[in-house]
Each structure stands twice: as C-alpha cells, then as structure tokens.
Amino acid sequence: MMKLKTEYEQLLGVILEDLRVCLQYTPSRENDLLCFMEQYIKAPKELRPTILQNLRACMDGKEYLNPYAVYQYYGEQEINLLEQLLRGYLQDMQSCSDKELVLTNLIAAINDLQDKCCGQLIDNWRKDHLTQLLALAAKEQCLSSAIAVIDSENRW
C-alpha cells in the first residue's frame, strides 16, 4: 500500500507539474521551440506565418510571444479541482465497495472539467499518464477492467 501511495503521488505530481507549466511561463528556448513546432504542425494554414515568425525569433534568441498562452483554457482553479478529484479517487477506491462505479464517476467528473476547459486540460501526453495513474490505483484494488472502463468512458 505504501509503495502504491508513493508511486501514485509521484505520477500525480508529474501530471500537475505539466499542467502548471503553461500557467507559470519562464522562457526556455528548447521547450519553447518544441511548443512552437507543435503549434505550427497543428495550425491551420492562415495561422502558420505568425507562428513561424515567433519560432524564428525564438531560434535567433530574439523576443517572442509566450508559446503556451494559446493553451490557457484552464487556470489554477481547474488544476486544483483535478488534483482534488484524483486525491479523492485513491481514497474512494480504498473505502468503497463498488470500485467500477468509483472509477466511472471520476471519469465523468474529469470529462466535465475537460469540457469546461475547451478540451485543453488533458492532452495526449496527460491522457497517457492519467490513464496510468487511474489504472495503478484500480489494479491495487483488483479492478482488472480499469483500462476498458477508462477507454470507454473518457472524452479526453
């Protein structure tokens, strides 16, 4: 149980830290270049010139816009709510008899939060880590169907 709690806390910390990176912007050339490149690849054609200008400025060490500003569809309040949900999940999995219902209810709450944040709170990287986090606690409670439940219920 102690190992689970430590592993869970570490994984939760990684997810929360990643969420806060967008809110606590400190220029980091390497990270910013990656962010601009991702935006460029995903952007509609008409938005690419502006992204490319900022990418070039970042490469040249000149002043450029915060590349994470476009992702700010959530704030500290939403991160804190997600953290509260995930901390409660671990406790609920230990104390409730219907483990699948606990997981389903959590996923529904995260779905609502994801919708409120215009689908930006949980990206693919966070989805992978969040799935790992949820499955970790479910496995400890012998809920073998966790991945199937997560995959069928989530909208992130």
N, C-alpha and C positions, 0 to 999 in steps of 0.2 A: 504494500500500500504506500509506503514512504517513497519507494522508487517511482511509482506512478505519479504521486503528487509532485515530486521534483521534476520529472520529465514533462508533465502537464504544464507546470509553472514555466519551465524553460521555453516550451513551444508557444505558450500563450504570450510570453514576453517578446518573442521574436515577431509574432503577428502584430502585437500592439505597437512595438517599436517601428515596424514597417509602416503602419497606418499613420504614425505621428511624424514620419519623415516629411510628408507633404505639408504638414502644418508648421513645422519648425525648420524652415528653409535656411540652410547655410550653404553658400556656393561651394560646390565640389565639382571641379571640372570633369573628372571621369564620370561621375554619376549623372551630371547634367548633360553630357554628350550622349550618354545612353538614353536618357529620357527624351531628348530632342529627336534622336534617331527613331525611337519607338513612335513618337508623335508623327513624325514625317511619314513613316510607313503606313500608319493607320489613317492619316488625314485625307480628306477629300482634296482633289487637285487644286482647288482655288485657295486653300489654306496653306499649301506647301511652301510658297515663296517666303512668307513671313517666318515660318518655322526654320527654313533653310538659312535665312539671314541671322537668326538667333544662334543656330548651330554653328555657322561660320564665325560669328563674334565669339562664341564660347571657345572654338578651336584656336582662334587668334589671341585669346586672352583679353578680349575687349569686354565692355559692359554688355550684358544681355538680360532679357527678362527671366524671371523665375520660371523654370520649365514645369514646375509642379503646380503652378497656380491654376492651370486648366483642369486639374483633378480635384479641386477643392469643393466637392459637393457634400462634404461632411466636415464636421469640426470635432473639437474635444468632447462635446456633449455626446455625440454619436459613438465615439470611441469608448467613452466611459460606459455607455449603455451596453455596448457589445461586451466589454470586459465584465460587467456585472452579470450579463446573461451567461457567459462562459464559466465564470466562477460558480454561479448558482447551479449550472449543469453538473459539474463534478459532485457537488453536494447532493443534488437531487438523484443522481444515478446511484449514489450510495444509500440513500434513505427511502426511495420509492420502490414499490414492488413492480410496477409496470414500466420497465426500462424503455421499451419501444415508444410508449406514449411520452415519456420524458424527452426522448430524442426528437420525436415528431413535433412536439410543442416548441422546443428550442429552435428547430429549423424554421418553423412558421414565424417565430419572433425575429429571427435573423432575416428571413425573406422580407418581412415588413420593413425592417430597418434598411435593407438593401434597396427596396423600392423608394423609401423616403430619401435616400442618398442618390437617386437617379442611376442606380446600378453601379455606382463607383466605389462603394465601400469594399466590396470583395472582388478583387481581380483574379486572374487565373492563378497567380502565384499564391495569393492568400487563400484561394479556394482549396488548393492542394494542401496547404498547411492546416487550414481549418478542418478539412476532412480528416487529416491525420490526427489532429487534436481530438475531434469528436470520437473517432474510432478507437483511439487509445483508451479513453475512459469507458467506452462501451465494451471493449474487449475485456477489460479488468472485471466488468460486471457480467461477463459471459453472454453478451448480446452479440451473437455471431452475424446477425442480419444488418448490422450497423451501416456498412458501406452501401448495401442495397437500399436501405431506408434513406440515407443521405442523398444518394444519386436520384432516387425517385421523387423526393420531396423538395429539394432545394431549387431555387430560382437564381442562383448565383454562379 
